[in-house]
Amino acid sequence: MFTNERYRLPAEWEPQSGVQLTWPHAATDWAPMLDEITETYRQMAAAIERYEPVLIVEPPSNDTWARDHGFITLVPRTSHLAPRLLDFCFNGWGEKFPAELDNAINRRLYDEGSVRGEYVDQLDFVLEGGSIESDGQGTIFTTTGCLMAPHRNQPLTQQQIEDELKRRLCAERIVWIDHGQLTGDDTDGHIDTLVRVCPHDTLLYVGCDNPQDEQYEELRLMEQQLRSLHTLDGRSYHLLKLPMPAAIYDDGERLPATYANFLVINGAVLCPTYDQPDLDAEALRLIGEAFPGRDIIGIDCCSIIRQHGSLHCCTMQYPEGIIPRSLRSPISPTKNASL
């Protein structure tokens, strides 16, 4: 079994070979708004394509959340080893939704040569990419709300799950965030909706300043916990608090809008916006402060949030060396590359 002396889970801001999008189609929940969401995906693809290649997966799939059904990639610490493509089980966020087609995508990508590395079957363990954040140096952030939720990895205890994460992800420590569920979130509290790890020991996190907001207390407790955390070498984290978008409703249901669901790519950060100019601008400013020297690009996510996700949820980045150079020519977002 591999150890953390040989592999590590890279930070998102490290060099990438491309980003995967799993394209919307009429057999998904996007059917009633397919034209609208397709246009949003085209905008995402075009923005990414300015900086790196886009790997587009077309039907069959149950849905489009590449963050949670895509490979989680370990990179080697020495040049003679191949990257490891970890294929974890995706079960529709605890068997809430069908996922058998999504769960088969990784194996097909690998068998067809769309990604390179050592395929590692991890299908005996449920883990979604949106539920973990890595600093690239051995610390993994996650939430107790998600990983301890029903129908994930029971009957494992929290300590047993932590041991599995350390072993499988070659991590030195797991930081558990114990608060912060967003109303309307189907994922049981993915870390990428709440707290994001940034360079120079910086944490961008969602805050709430309105005591009347139903999410206020949970986010206050989360902020309190973040202030108590320290890096592996004992230093406090630099905290940047993102604003909370004004509540967005669909058919009377509050949606889990969050500015934390941004995507870091080569030379840029793609950030969700929600047609709330002042709050959108403040969020982009703070994300730019956390990622100096990168272009900060807003992507209107008012369509994506209607299915309870946002920009980061739709994407999965791959480190350098994963997407073959033969496939790394620009892909027009109006002409999708099939799986």
Disulfide bonds with the S-S distance in Angstrom:
none
